């Protein structure tokens, strides 16, 4: 993978992780209902799942 493509992937991953979407709305609701401490596993699960998805697509499993 070229450096340009890798940087584009990093920018895309960052932007999609901070834009309001279903995951961020679920975290908002979970934080309001259960508190921040009990929402941390949910946050870690979303982050790890997104990383696994990016790695799988990067390895060509989406083709």
C-alpha angles and dihedrals in degrees: 000000000000121000091246093055092046092051090048089052091050093050091048092049092050095047094046091048094056101039116097109262139138094293094051091047090051090051091049092052092044092050092050094046102038107017132249097282094054090046095057094087088052090051092049091048092053092047095048092044091051090049092051090049092051092048092049092050090045090055090054099253091132093062 
